[in-house]
Amino acid sequence: MTLSKLKYGDRAVITHIETPDNGAVAKLAARGIVPGTLVGILCAGDPFLIGIDNDRWALNLSEAACIHVDLVDRPRRGLRALFRRS
């Protein structure tokens, strides 16, 4: 799955970056967008706004399509999650 397929609120771990342009890989690496990094989708579309730790980065759709990820389960939120019986 690529980053471009994710929706608002999704979280994923980058598995690899697939592009023939070494300059693009270096640009992403300078931003901390490397395999093993956990990213959150703050805004889906073109551009994508992603969050990594306390940083936010905008990526165009073609950049997001080069970044392969594994989806991470969303944490439960809200009052129902707090009072859920196991």
C-alpha positions in Angstrom: 0.0 0.0 0.0 1.2 3.5 -0.7 0.9 6.7 1.3 -1.3 8.1 -1.4 -4.1 5.5 -0.5 -4.4 6.5 3.1 -7.1 8.7 4.6 -7.3 11.4 7.2 -6.4 10.0 10.6 -4.6 6.9 9.4 -1.3 6.0 10.8 1.3 3.9 9.0 5.0 2.8 9.1 7.1 3.5 6.0 8.4 0.2 4.6 10.3 1.5 1.5 10.5 4.3 -1.0 10.3 3.3 -4.7 11.5 5.9 -7.1 14.2 6.1 -9.7 15.1 9.6 -8.7 17.9 9.5 -6.1 17.4 13.2 -5.5 13.8 12.7 -4.4 14.9 9.9 -2.0 17.6 12.3 -0.5 15.0 15.1 -0.2 12.6 12.8 1.7 15.4 11.4 3.9 16.4 15.0 4.8 12.8 15.4 6.1 13.0 12.2 8.2 10.8 10.3 5.7 12.7 7.0 5.8 11.8 3.3 6.2 10.7 2.5 9.8 9.2 5.9 10.4 5.7 6.2 11.8 3.6 8.8 10.0 0.1 10.2 10.6 -2.1 11.6 7.9 -3.2 15.1 8.9 -4.8 16.0 5.5 -5.4 13.6 2.6 -5.5 14.9 -1.0 -3.0 16.9 -3.1 -1.0 17.9 -1.2 -0.8 15.4 1.6 0.0 16.7 5.0 1.8 14.2 7.2 3.0 14.3 10.7 6.2 12.8 11.9 6.9 13.2 15.6 6.4 17.0 16.1 7.1 17.9 12.4 4.6 18.4 9.6 5.4 17.9 6.0 3.4 18.5 2.8 3.9 16.0 0.0 2.4 16.2 -3.5 0.5 13.2 -4.8 3.4 11.8 -6.9 5.7 11.8 -3.9 3.1 10.1 -1.7 2.6 7.4 -4.4 6.3 6.5 -4.1 6.2 5.8 -0.4 5.1 2.3 0.6 3.6 1.8 4.1 2.0 -0.7 6.4 -1.1 0.5 8.1 -1.1 0.7 11.9 -4.3 0.2 13.8 -6.0 3.4 15.0 -6.1 3.9 18.7 -9.6 3.9 20.3 -10.7 7.4 21.3 -13.6 8.9 23.1 -15.6 8.1 26.1 -16.9 4.8 24.8 -13.3 3.6 24.6 -12.6 4.6 28.1 -15.5 2.7 29.6 -15.4 -0.3 27.3 -15.7 -3.7 29.0 -13.1 -6.3 28.1 
